[in-house]
Amino acid sequence: MSKQLMPRLLGMFRSRMQVGVDKSGNRYFTRVKEVDGFKFLHSDKPKVAANCTAYKHYTIRNFHAGVYMLAWNRKREEVAGLKAPKKEKRVKKENRTQPPVEAPYVAPKPKIAIKSSPDKTVDIFDGMTLIDLAKRTGASIVALQDILADLGEKVESEFNSISVDLAELVAMELGVNIRRMHTGEGTVEPRPAVVTVMGHVDHGKTSLLDSLRQTSVAAKEAGGITQHIGAFVVEMTSGASITFLDTPGHAAFSAMRARGAAVTDIVVLVVAADDGVMPQTLEAMSHAKSANVPVVVAINKCDKSGADPERVRIQLGSEGLLLEDMGGDVQVVEISALAKLGLDKLEEALFLQAEMMDLKARIDGPAQAFVVEARVDRGRGPLATAIVKAGTLVSGQHIVVGAEWGRIRSLRDTAGNITEFAKPAMPIEIEGLRGLPMAGDDVVVVDSEERARMLSQGRKKKQEKDRLQKIDEDMTEEAEMAEETPERVEMPIIVKADVQGSVQAVTDALRSLNSQQVFVNIVHVGVGPISHHDIDLAQACRAYIVGFNIRTPPSSITLAATQANIKILLHKVIYHLLEEMGRVIVEKAPGTAETQISGEAEILNIFELKGRSKSKGPDIKIAGCRITDGHFSKSGTMRLLRSGDVVFEGPCASLKREKQDTETINKGNDCGLVIQDCDDFQVGDIVQCLEQVIRKPKFISTQSGAVRIEC
């Protein structure tokens, strides 16, 4: 404690007593204390005892104050740690006579006045100048420079070149579709041929590949049919290798066959000798023609008793396929996949076709690849099966696949072995993507992670914009259809499958089951097993869960679905799935109300009831009839016919058999019939019974595998 504060504390105990008398004559005592020139009074007088009043201008409540209260000595001295606030001098504001100074107006930065052209496609390439991009997109040089500045790139001259990644980012900002043109400069070497096997379902495509590579894939496939694309390399007896793609033959997998034709060099069209040309055979021919890919025809199952290869040749020729036997350039080989007959001739035909095409590809520089299939692995995450078309794909590179990006963690060949690089015509499995790409996306190699992220975000933004635009168009079509159809039931569905291509195929097949009475709404699709999130989503929108080629969900998910009354449909064969979904859609459809004739009767006699009391009503006429066809129901409507013309139509008032009321009378029985408000009966008239029935739509499945709902 400071030496200056000690005398001050001791002074509080120097006090003296005073005696006073109030107005009532009562005595009271007052203690007077002096502290630094202040006098404090403490009195036991009523209503005053709790107050301490100073003789100066301070009035202090609660006399037993601490150190800080004693420090108030005209603010001449302060206790350490306490700083008295300073009073600021009040300044009177002067009235302004001049108006405030106005800031100069700065016009907002003009936006890029470019109309979005979703149907316009622009070709871009690496090293293109800014003026080339402006001519292709229709935007001004200044607008393109502003977009590049927002992207962190400064391009001063219009003749400066930009990378293909920057060109794509600028085009997406302008709302223009792009097509990347890859460079052909570099070391060019011969490459193996990529052969896609196509044909109708169950014509022996997978069995042919099994014979070529001495394996048995068809036995492992559910139902004996291929469910998704398989890519693998087959070593031929001559020592050369060919990359084969096995595409599904079912009608639901049309998009997969189109993807296979887009990445292939040669199409092997498999046709069964005992079955002939079928719908998916014609579709495969159409895909090959649109992709400008040569075709080699393999007539399979020639060892069967009902085989007729000549009939197949005539059918193919009538469909416009110019075979060698008919003076064309399409090779035809007769084979038997199970008996392994004619495989050497097929191999010769493929090598001859590849030699005529002189297949070469660039092996250095950034890779150009094409995603064939995509799936999610529990331990490895998103995986994409791709085929390299040009360049070399190296492990560790940053890539953009569709709208997803990532850094290649590992590359695996068709045997599952890890490899450091992939050359042209080599199918590989890419691991390290951040998300699951779509089957059919292209693989783009970029320089850095930042550029990969920017490209991915731009593509996702454009995809979302296109998706919302499509939803608006679909809603407009649904509104127009709703005006025509009085009642339409919505059927929400969640689709889960093993790979991305199967998800797309199942989704397209289910959407083909749309009808005027039931709208199939795909609310969610995904790759992988059914999860609790799917159950919650299905419970929120009362949706069905369709699982294709996935494992059975655990008991916890099955129990949650049962408690929430969610129906889960699991299948491994596509046509079994479509058949069950067709039955479910038919049951859910409201149907259309129709009037049909349930029975006919002939009037044999007429009875009259006269003299009835007023309580029983007026006189009535009863038609004695015999049911000649169908049945009569009391709830139906009766139509009276005479010489083929309608005389009367009205509800049934009474229907009796042997004087007993009945609801239904079958063919061959006699009955008494009373039609309300009708008494114009004649012997020989025909009475028809009309009933309202609800006609449900029909699920139709053709031999080719195509399905539809017919209302």
HELIX and SHEET records of a PDB file:
HELIX    1   1 LEU A    5  GLY A   11  1                                   7    
HELIX    2   2 VAL A   67  LEU A   70  1                                   4    
HELIX    3   3 LEU A  130  THR A  137  1                                   8    
HELIX    4   4 ILE A  141  ASP A  150  1                                  10    
HELIX    5   5 VAL A  164  LEU A  174  1                                  11    
HELIX    6   6 LYS A  205  ARG A  213  1                                   9    
HELIX    7   7 ALA A  222  GLY A  224  5                                   3    
HELIX    8   8 ALA A  251  PHE A  253  5                                   3    
HELIX    9   9 SER A  254  VAL A  263  1                                  10    
HELIX   10  10 PRO A  279  SER A  290  1                                  12    
HELIX   11  11 PRO A  309  SER A  318  1                                  10    
HELIX   12  12 GLU A  324  MET A  326  5                                   3    
HELIX   13  13 LEU A  343  MET A  357  1                                  15    
HELIX   14  14 GLU A  449  GLU A  484  1                                  36    
HELIX   15  15 GLN A  500  ARG A  511  1                                  12    
HELIX   16  16 HIS A  532  CYS A  541  1                                  10    
HELIX   17  17 SER A  555  GLN A  563  1                                   9    
HELIX   18  18 ILE A  574  LYS A  588  1                                  15    
SHEET    1   A 5 SER A  15  VAL A  21  0                                        
SHEET    2   A 5 ARG A  27  VAL A  35 -1                                        
SHEET    3   A 5 PHE A  38  SER A  43 -1                                        
SHEET    4   A 5 ASN A  51  ALA A  54 -1                                        
SHEET    5   A 5 THR A  59  ARG A  61 -1                                        
SHEET    1   B 2 SER A 117  PHE A 125  0                                        
SHEET    2   B 2 VAL A 176  MET A 181  1                                        
SHEET    1   C 2 VAL A 188  PRO A 190  0                                        
SHEET    2   C 2 LYS A 360  ARG A 362 -1                                        
SHEET    1   D 6 GLY A 230  GLU A 235  0                                        
SHEET    2   D 6 SER A 241  ASP A 246 -1                                        
SHEET    3   D 6 VAL A 194  GLY A 199  1                                        
SHEET    4   D 6 ILE A 266  ALA A 272  1                                        
SHEET    5   D 6 VAL A 295  ASN A 300  1                                        
SHEET    6   D 6 GLN A 331  GLU A 334  1                                        
SHEET    1   E 7 ILE A 418  THR A 419  0                                        
SHEET    2   E 7 GLU A 404  ARG A 412 -1                                        
SHEET    3   E 7 HIS A 398  VAL A 401 -1                                        
SHEET    4   E 7 ASP A 442  VAL A 446 -1                                        
SHEET    5   E 7 GLN A 368  ASP A 377 -1                                        
SHEET    6   E 7 GLY A 381  ALA A 390 -1                                        
SHEET    7   E 7 PRO A 427  LEU A 433 -1                                        
SHEET    1   F 2 LEU A 393  VAL A 394  0                                        
SHEET    2   F 2 PHE A 421  ALA A 422 -1                                        
SHEET    1   G 4 VAL A 518  VAL A 527  0                                        
SHEET    2   G 4 VAL A 489  ALA A 497  1                                        
SHEET    3   G 4 TYR A 544  PHE A 548  1                                        
SHEET    4   G 4 ILE A 568  HIS A 571  1                                        
SHEET    1   H 7 GLN A 660  ASP A 661  0                                        
SHEET    2   H 7 ASP A 645  ARG A 657 -1                                        
SHEET    3   H 7 THR A 637  ARG A 642 -1                                        
SHEET    4   H 7 ILE A 686  ARG A 695 -1                                        
SHEET    5   H 7 THR A 592  LEU A 609 -1                                        
SHEET    6   H 7 ILE A 620  SER A 633 -1                                        
SHEET    7   H 7 THR A 664  ASN A 666 -1                                        
SHEET    1   I 3 GLN A 660  ASP A 661  0                                        
SHEET    2   I 3 ASP A 645  ARG A 657 -1                                        
SHEET    3   I 3 ASP A 670  ILE A 675 -1                                        
SHEET    1   J 2 LYS A 698  SER A 701  0                                        
SHEET    2   J 2 VAL A 707  GLU A 710 -1                                        
END                                                                             
